[in-house]
Amino acid sequence: MASHTHRHVETYNGFVGMGFDRKTDENTIIYYLQKFSDDTLMKALAERMSDEELEEIFSLLTRLLKKHLSDSEYHRLFLKDNHP
């Protein structure tokens, strides 16, 4: 059974764009990241990105995870494991 979910991109029918209001911005980021993480799209992009671009994305995501999640949240929400 899959442990990851990507339902927002399939169900969200609101405005997609930045700067309208905070809730729309949040929904837009979720929508874009779920579209971005599509397996077919990522395979095409990853093969074309430079080493620097790959590192830039990895560094940004790692920094956000460290800043906004506790250790237990990181394990539960990101790694999807049962770490205490």
C-alpha positions as CSV (number, residue, x, y, z in Angstrom):
1,M,0.0,0.0,0.0
2,A,1.3,3.5,-0.9
3,S,2.2,5.7,2.0
4,H,2.3,9.0,0.0
5,T,-0.7,11.0,-1.0
6,H,-1.2,13.6,-3.8
7,R,-4.9,14.3,-3.7
8,H,-4.8,18.1,-3.6
9,V,-3.8,18.4,-7.2
10,E,-6.6,16.1,-8.2
11,T,-9.3,17.8,-6.1
12,Y,-8.4,21.5,-5.9
13,N,-10.5,23.7,-8.1
14,G,-9.6,27.2,-6.8
15,F,-7.4,29.9,-8.3
16,V,-3.7,28.8,-8.9
17,G,-1.4,31.8,-8.5
18,M,0.5,33.8,-6.0
19,G,-0.3,37.1,-4.3
20,F,-4.0,36.9,-4.0
21,D,-4.2,35.9,-0.3
22,R,-2.3,33.6,2.0
23,K,-4.7,30.6,1.6
24,T,-4.5,30.8,-2.2
25,D,-0.7,31.0,-2.0
26,E,-0.7,27.9,0.2
27,N,-3.0,26.0,-2.1
28,T,-0.9,27.1,-5.1
29,I,2.3,25.9,-3.6
30,I,0.8,22.5,-2.7
31,Y,-0.7,22.3,-6.2
32,Y,2.6,23.2,-7.9
33,L,4.7,20.8,-5.8
34,Q,2.4,18.0,-6.4
35,K,2.4,18.7,-10.2
36,F,6.2,19.1,-10.0
37,S,6.6,15.7,-8.3
38,D,4.8,13.7,-10.9
39,D,7.0,10.8,-11.8
40,T,7.0,11.3,-15.5
41,L,7.7,15.1,-15.3
42,M,10.5,14.6,-12.7
43,K,12.2,11.9,-14.8
44,A,12.3,14.3,-17.8
45,L,13.4,17.3,-15.7
46,A,16.0,15.5,-13.5
47,E,17.8,14.2,-16.6
48,R,18.1,17.8,-18.0
49,M,19.0,19.7,-14.8
50,S,22.6,20.6,-14.0
51,D,24.4,19.3,-11.0
52,E,24.0,22.8,-9.5
53,E,20.2,22.8,-10.1
54,L,19.8,19.4,-8.5
55,E,21.8,20.6,-5.5
56,E,19.8,23.8,-5.3
57,I,16.5,22.0,-5.1
58,F,17.8,19.5,-2.6
59,S,19.3,22.2,-0.4
60,L,16.1,24.3,-0.4
61,L,13.9,21.3,0.5
62,T,16.3,20.1,3.2
63,R,16.5,23.6,4.7
64,L,12.7,23.9,4.8
65,L,12.2,20.5,6.4
66,K,14.8,21.3,9.1
67,K,13.3,24.7,9.8
68,H,9.7,23.8,10.0
69,L,9.5,20.2,11.2
70,S,10.6,18.6,14.5
71,D,12.6,15.4,14.3
72,S,9.6,13.3,15.0
73,E,7.5,15.2,12.4
74,Y,10.3,14.7,9.9
75,H,10.3,11.0,10.4
76,R,6.5,10.7,10.5
77,L,5.5,13.1,7.7
78,F,8.5,13.1,5.4
79,L,10.2,9.7,5.8
80,K,6.9,7.9,6.6
81,D,8.5,5.8,9.3
82,N,7.7,5.1,12.9
83,H,10.8,6.7,14.5
84,P,10.0,7.8,18.1
